[in-house]
């Protein structure tokens, strides 16, 4: 029985609820400056004004795979982008490389339109499957990324090196990208105008005002990270000291 | 293709499935775990079919609108042909295998080749776009990693191949661990938000 896992998760949830309660009582915490999220908000609002398309690329990993969390962040981001931009002339378009992601993306977009009272404007083609392997997906997404009407490309999901094909094709528009994959992160650091490194992708909800729980979970992530830093540093020092003295 | 995942049903299903799977993992209930994963695979396979239908519809729409018509027609014809052949003969038959080996593989290999050039260009573009200390460090280490991983002009210089490689691996593995710890914590937080119903990236 992995009781330690359950205890750790219980503490995680407790901290999230604690920060949620504290944030309700006091003013919202000041988040550190991440330029990618500022530009993301601006670019989505700008797309509504100038009637251009925002392309949200969700990657090609299945939601049953270990990379599901990154895809879920992409879906949350897609929902938020649609809440802002669905009122524009051109709806944001999502591309995905797995069947489940396409269905969830369609549902996420539809819910944004329904919330705006514009269900009639919704089309299933707002979320598109472009291919079902990483390269096939990237090749299909390249067409949308290079479209002259596309003003921004938001890559949020699990991408490997194939991300470079999409970001290279998106030369005209702004590219903001984050991945849970190390190779994907390195590629996006090099080729995206605004890369999201490490856990920054998972902070998207808090920065895009997706809800108070997103901010609370971001604060919990910070607490857990510092606890791990102390644990790793402490154990390294202990190992060194015990080797020298004992 | 009208799907309405309505709250609270979709949220209840998502939370229940997540909690059962988590408990099955914590208490080592492998029977329940494999039962849930088998169901997930069936759903994913059905969703894949709908995804293929979506791919076809996107290109039918493009043909109708006259956008890059030739490419879309080529895709639809290839899709219908491959699907019919695989359905008729089965995926292990020679013909679908031939299509895979002689069409899919070479196309993906050429995309990989394009990707290599794109990566080299990305490095150059990075220095042009963000000529700061971190970018210079990134490019320097990328070049050093390349030098240390292949023989230089056919010569295997030990200091370059082993010394440099070990040094870079030491730094890279430390950095990678740091990033992966952040990613893991972020994944846990995302999973828990979904389990608690606080994050619903569907219409719940």
Interface residues (C-beta under 8 A of the other chain):
Chain A: X1 X2 X3 X5 X6 X9 X12 X13 X16 X62 X63 X64 X69 X70 X72 X73 X75 X76 X78 X79 X96 X98 X99 X100 X102 X103 X104 X106 X107 X108 X110 X111 X114 X124 X125 X127 X128 X129 X130 X131 X132 X133 X135 X136 X138 X139 X140 X143 X161 X162 X164 X165 X167 X168 X180 X182 X185 X187 X189 X190 X191 X193 X197 X198 X199 X201 X202 X203 X205 X210 X211 X213 X214 X217 X218 X220 X221 X224 X225 X228
Chain B: X1 X3 X4 X5 X22 X25 X26 X27 X28 X37 X40 X41 X43 X44 X45 X46 X47 X48 X49 X50 X51 X52 X54 X55 X57 X58 X61 X68 X107 X108 X111 X112 X114 X115 X118 X119 X121 X122 X123 X125 X126 X129 X138 X176 X178 X179 X180 X181 X182 X183 X185 X186 X187 X188 X189 X190 X191 X192 X193 X194 X196 X198 X199 X201 X202 X203
